[in-house]
Amino acid sequence: MKHTAFFLCLICFLLVSCRKEKPPSDSCDSFETYYITSADLINCEYKTGSYWIIIDSATMFIDSVRITQMGQGFPKLSCDMFECHSYMLTSNLPGLDRYAVFAGGLYKGFSGNAYSGIKIYDDYVNPSTFTSNETRFDSLFIYDQYYYRVLRMEIEDDWTEWHNRSVYYINSDYGLLKHEIYDDNNYRISNKILMRKNIVR
């Protein structure tokens, strides 16, 4: 009798332990797709053939920055999908060069995931958030001309620039107009200024 009870317990244990596990259910019952609807951010969708000639007044180095690849897609974040326009820049200087436009702004250091990287530009007219590191200018004189609707974005710890403090000046018509980089002692180590450009959309 003891043996029979033992074998019955053993069979029950084997049946329970060999039962198939249910695959985890998808926690997303529904999802949303978000599109870039802002005219200002659509204006940031630069294409191959665009280039910028930049001078660094701190080192007097002149650089040519151009778009060599571009793409469009809908990367996911949680259960939702977000329209994305991305492009890759090449220049004579090392550094992160992947950018992406999402409904919330222009991001530098894009990794392929939705909203990855550091936001360096927001919608000038209808910003997604108002933060203390953003300043808007109706017009600003840079190098040899005035630019209109310029957003100044300050990043205290810019991991795309070796964790230095960065200040970006951008408008959607022409992209990066000026980029200042400061070290830990608040010494300006780089001051890149746009000289010439060719924008393709």
Secondary structure, DSSP 8 states (H G I E B T S, - for coil): -HHHHHHHHHHHHHHHHTS-------S-S---EE----HHHHTT---TT-EEEEEETTTTEEEEEEEEEEEEE--EETTEEE-EEEEEEE-SS-S--EEEEETTEEEES--SSTT-SEEEE--SSS-S---TTEEEEEEEEETTEEEEEEEEEEEEEEGGGTTEEEEEEEETTTEEEEEEEE-TTS-EEEEEEEEEEE---
